[in-house]
Amino acid sequence: MKKFVPYEKMNKKQRRAIDKARRGSWQGISPVTRVAETDKTRYSRKEKHKKGGGDDSLPFFVIPAF
């Protein structure tokens, strides 16, 4: 019967073998984080800023001082 040795006390070679055995394959799935497609009817700050408008669209008049 093998004696139990804690993972932290194992040598580097044994830990690598255990880690390799625990790792699985992604089986064709990319592990990259993805962003879900947004619904066009939901509120979006970006569209609010794209439209422009606001106080900047008002005409600017200079009144000369006499």
The 8 nearest C-alpha neighbors of each residue, nearest first, counted from 0:
[[1, 2, 3, 4, 5, 9, 13, 6],
 [2, 0, 3, 4, 5, 9, 13, 6],
 [1, 3, 4, 0, 5, 9, 6, 8],
 [4, 2, 1, 5, 6, 0, 9, 8],
 [3, 5, 2, 6, 9, 8, 7, 1],
 [6, 4, 8, 7, 9, 3, 2, 14],
 [5, 7, 9, 8, 4, 14, 10, 13],
 [6, 8, 5, 9, 10, 14, 4, 11],
 [7, 9, 5, 6, 10, 4, 11, 14],
 [10, 8, 6, 7, 13, 14, 11, 5],
 [9, 11, 13, 12, 14, 8, 7, 6],
 [10, 12, 14, 13, 15, 9, 16, 8],
 [11, 13, 15, 14, 10, 16, 9, 17],
 [12, 14, 16, 15, 11, 10, 9, 17],
 [15, 13, 17, 11, 16, 12, 18, 9],
 [14, 16, 18, 12, 13, 17, 19, 11],
 [15, 17, 13, 19, 14, 18, 20, 12],
 [18, 16, 14, 20, 19, 15, 21, 13],
 [19, 17, 15, 21, 20, 16, 14, 22],
 [18, 20, 16, 22, 17, 21, 15, 23],
 [19, 21, 17, 18, 22, 16, 23, 15],
 [22, 20, 18, 19, 17, 23, 16, 15],
 [23, 21, 19, 20, 18, 24, 17, 25],
 [24, 22, 21, 25, 20, 19, 26, 18],
 [23, 25, 26, 22, 27, 28, 21, 30],
 [24, 26, 28, 27, 23, 29, 30, 22],
 [27, 25, 24, 28, 23, 29, 30, 22],
 [26, 28, 25, 29, 24, 30, 23, 31],
 [29, 27, 25, 26, 30, 31, 24, 32],
 [28, 30, 31, 27, 25, 32, 26, 33],
 [31, 29, 28, 32, 25, 33, 27, 26],
 [32, 30, 29, 33, 28, 34, 25, 27],
 [33, 31, 30, 34, 29, 35, 28, 36],
 [32, 34, 31, 35, 30, 36, 29, 28],
 [35, 33, 36, 32, 37, 31, 38, 30],
 [34, 36, 37, 33, 38, 32, 39, 31],
 [35, 37, 34, 38, 39, 33, 41, 40],
 [38, 36, 35, 39, 41, 34, 40, 43],
 [37, 39, 40, 41, 36, 42, 35, 43],
 [40, 38, 41, 37, 42, 43, 36, 46],
 [41, 39, 38, 42, 37, 43, 46, 36],
 [42, 40, 39, 38, 43, 37, 44, 46],
 [43, 41, 40, 44, 39, 46, 47, 38],
 [42, 44, 45, 46, 41, 47, 39, 40],
 [45, 43, 47, 46, 48, 42, 49, 41],
 [44, 46, 48, 47, 43, 49, 50, 42],
 [47, 45, 49, 48, 44, 43, 50, 42],
 [48, 46, 44, 45, 49, 50, 43, 51],
 [47, 49, 45, 46, 50, 51, 44, 52],
 [48, 50, 46, 51, 47, 45, 44, 52],
 [51, 49, 48, 47, 52, 46, 45, 53],
 [52, 50, 49, 48, 53, 47, 56, 55],
 [51, 53, 56, 50, 55, 54, 57, 48],
 [52, 54, 55, 56, 51, 57, 50, 48],
 [55, 53, 56, 57, 52, 58, 51, 59],
 [56, 54, 53, 57, 52, 58, 51, 59],
 [55, 57, 52, 54, 53, 58, 51, 59],
 [58, 56, 55, 54, 59, 53, 52, 60],
 [59, 57, 56, 60, 55, 54, 61, 53],
 [58, 60, 57, 61, 56, 55, 62, 54],
 [61, 59, 62, 58, 63, 57, 56, 64],
 [60, 62, 63, 59, 64, 58, 65, 57],
 [61, 63, 60, 64, 65, 59, 58, 57],
 [64, 62, 61, 65, 60, 59, 58, 57],
 [63, 65, 62, 61, 60, 59, 58, 57],
 [64, 63, 62, 61, 60, 59, 58, 57]]
